[in-house]
Amino acid sequence: MFLTGGPSGQRYDLEIGAVKNCDGADACFVADFTAAPGRTVFGKRVTVTGATKAGFTSLSCGASCSPPQIVFIVHGVRYTIQANLKKTAKGDRATLIGAAESAISAGPR
């Protein structure tokens, strides 16, 4: 696994790729975690314990694919988890909601 990203001002971005210099390409993308100040979410509204708002977007493909993601707000910070899960849309949603709830329950780091 190869990691890129880090903090920048009031935000962070951590991307995991299967090969060096993946840069989010479909063939090697594993996951991406971001956080930045924010109050809005997008996607289908879902319930995430501990979040004031949350939205889920399933896998979508056109010329390239966008992996499923969950966006959630905690204390005015918008967090996004995007991951190449290779599951059904319903399984992806449950997996990402679980990941978000686990991150929230673990508390600040």
N, C-alpha and C positions, 0 to 999 in steps of 0.2 A: 504494500500500500504506500502511496505517496501523498503527502499532505502539502497544501499550499494555503496561503492566506494568513490572517492574524488580525490584531487590533488596528484600528485607524480612527483616531478621535473618539467619538461616542459609539462606535460600531465595531463589529468584528465579522469576519467571514472565514470559515474553515472549510476547505474542499478536500475531499478524499477521492483520489483517482487510482485505478488499477495499474497504470503505467506512469512513468515520469513525464511531466509536461502534458498531461491529459487535457487541461484547460476546458473541462466540462463536455468533452466530446461524447456522443452517445455510446460508442464502443467501449470506453474505459471509465466512464463516470460511475462512482459508487455512491457518494452522498455529499451534501452541502449543508452547513449549519450557519445561520446568520442571526445577528441581533442588531437593532438600531432603534432609536426613539421612534415611536409611531402610535397611532390610534385607530387605524383602519385595517381591516383584513379583506380578503377576497376569496372567492370560491364558495362552495356550499357550506352554509353555517353548520357547525358541529359543536357539541359540548365537550369541553376539556376542563376537568376539575382543576380549579385554581386559576383559570384564565378568565378575564372579563369578556373576551370575544375570541372566536376561533373560526377558521374556514379551511376546508379541504378541497383540493383540486386533484382529480384523478389523472392518471397517465393520459397524455394526449399526443397524437402523432400526426404529422403532416409531412413536410420535406425532411424533418428530423423529429425526434421524440422529446417531450418534456416529461421528466419523471413525476410521480405523484408527490404532493407536498402538503404540509400543514403549516398554517400561519396562525399564531396566537399572541395575545396581548397579556402581559403581566406587568403591573405597576408602570404603565406607560411605555414599556419596551415591546417592540414587535419582534418576535422570534419566528424563524422559518426553518423547518427541517424538510429537506428534499432528498429522496433516496430512490435508488434503482432497486426495487424490491422483488421484481419478477413474480408477482402474485396477482390475484384477481383484484378488481377495484374495491370490493367490499373488504377483502383481507388487507389491502394496502391502507385503507382508512383506519381500520382497527389497530393496525401495527403503528401507524404514525400518531394516532391519538394516544396510544400507550406510551410511545416515546416522549411525547410532549408532557404527559402527566408525570412520567418518571423524572424528567428534567425539572419540572416545577417542584415536585416533592423532595428532590435532593437539595433544593435551596441554592442560595448564591455560592459562587466559587471564587 
